[in-house]
């Protein structure tokens, strides 16, 4: 298995060496920056909408059903504890 991984790595590096090595032109660089900024703005808007939705739902549940909110928080803590325990035990197995 290790030999296959090494062969894939060598082939990938050889393909990388064959690529064109000239730097991008100023115009294409500016275009790349513009595209990245547009994508970041879109991702930021989606993130803010999702965060606002989550906060709104949390506040509504807390106001209307505080017992349900407390149960959800307790359930989250239990699940998080289980996940951490499982990950910790897996790390110990690999050592």
N, C-alpha and C positions, 0 to 999 in steps of 0.2 A: 504494500500500500504506500509505503514511503517513497518507493521508486516512482510510482505513478504521479505522486504529488510533485516530486522533484522534476520529472519530465514536463509536467504541465507548467511549472514555474519557469523552467528553462525556455520552453516554447513561447510563453507569454513575454518573457524578457527579450527574446530574439525578435518577436513581432514588434515590441516597443522600440527596439533599436532601429528597425526599418522605417519607422515613422518619420515624417518630415520634421526637421529640426529647426526650421526658421521660425522666428517669433511672429505672432500675429500682427497684422497691420494696425495702425492707430484707429482706423475706422471700425474694424471688426472688434477691436478691444472695447471701444466706446459702446458699440452695439451690444456686446456681451454684458457690460456693466448695466446698460439700460434694461436689458431683459432680466437680469438678476434682481434689480431694484423693483421692477414690476411684479415679479414672482414673489418677492419678499413682502410687498404691500398686500398682495392678494392673500398670502398665508397669514399675515398679521390680522387682516380683517376677519378671516375665517376663525382664527384663534380667539379674537375678541368676542365674536358672536357666540362661539361655543362656550367660552368662559362666562359670558353674561347669561346664557341659557342655564348653565349649571348653577350659578349663584342664585338666579331667580327661582329655580325649582327648589333649591335648598331652603331659601327663605320662606317660600310658600309652604313647604312641608313643615318647617319649624314653627311657623305661625299657626297653621291649622291643626297639625298633629304632632305636638312636641314628643309624645311617647314614641311615635313611629320614627321620628328623627333620632331619638336616643337609641332606639333599637337598631337603626341603620348604622349609627356610629359604633355601637358595640359589635355588630356583625363585622364591620370593616376592621376593627381592631383584632378580632379573633382570626379573620382570614389573613390579615397582614402578619400576625404572629405565626400562623401555620406556614405561610410562604417563607418567612425568614428562617424558621426552624428547618424546613426542607432544604433550602439553599445552603444553610450552614452545614448540614449533615452531608450534603453532596460535596462540598469543598473539603471536608475532612476525609472523605473517601478517596479523593484524588491526590491527597498529600502522601 
